[in-house]
Amino acid sequence: MAFMMIKSFDGRVFAAHALTITLWASAFVGIRVGLEAYTPEQLSLLRFLVGSALLAVVALIKRMPLPEGKDLPAIFVLGGLGFAAYHTALNYGERVVSAGNASLFVSTTPIFAALLSLICFRERLGLWKWIGSAVGFAGVGVISFATGDTLQVNYGALMILVASLAESLYFVWQKRYLEKYGFFAFTAFTIWAGTCCMLFFLPGLGTAIARAPAAVTLSVVYLGIFPTVVPYLALAYITSRVGASEATSSLYLTPVLAYVIAWIWLGEVPTVLAIAGGVITLIGVLLANGQGHRETSPVKLPDRSSGGDGQ
């Protein structure tokens, strides 16, 4: 995250980081609530039907043009990875993994993204960013053990690691399409594509909605509006400014906020060890983003005349 210690402080990037990690942290708790009445597949589809509908309204207001036909295969692949695969796998993982531990495993996303950026685009991180990543991951490890849960590589954990890899591929490979369409349009296209990929989960969803408690369904609607749409737009914006690996490095803070939100929402009080892990995580993020010169290449966004968002 672009903290004040960075010389070239960018308030918009800072705000986008803060919004992303806060809303995504709340999603881990919201998913646990949603799984009380919905299957992982139903939860993913209902969440994205809500998010897709909201994006469609915004797109109509903005009179957003449709993507070019030649880009549709890539958009569907990226939407399938970043939304259908990631969220369905995460939901399956959270059936047996606690919200806090799930956020820990998802924190491997910056590591995957950094390696993929290095392999695919030669996007160098630099020594301090690697050190900060290691410290940050150690911090979320401390937080996980502070819950009292047994941290082990079981089926749920592997599903969440698969989800993290899929999400990392989405973040890294979206770069050229961000340049072409802008962050809002491309995110909308891939969310719609991911939703289409999940439509075969539709049978039985209506019955599940009728039987689910209202509070659980409202939790899924919240997931569809806030953690689904807003963070991806914010993160796409950050990626367009500073690159994929730096954009995802602040996601190490997500487990810290996940435990805070679980405390408020579910009454789970964090331990002293959890607080210590949060401090370690914060130090790791500061090291990753507060030392040295930026070594990533920001994405050039299109101007308004090209049909992209341009902001």
Secondary structure, 3 states (H helix, E strand, C coil): CCCCCCCCCCHHHHHHHHHHHHHHHHHHHHHHHHCCCCCHHHHHHHHHHHHHHHHHHHHHHHCCCCCCHHHHHHHHHHHHHHHHHHHHHHHHHCCCCCHHHHHHHHCCHHHHHHHHHHHHHCCCCCHHHHHHHHHHHHHHHHHHHHCCCCCCCCHHHHHHHHHHHHHHHHHHHCHHHHHHHCHHHHHHHHHHHHHHHCHHHCCCHHHHHHHCCHHHHHHHHHHHHCCCCHHHHHHHHHHHHHCHHHHHHHHHHHHHHHHHHHHHHHCCCCCHHHHHHHHHHHHHHHHHHHCCCCCCCCCCCCCHHHCCCCC
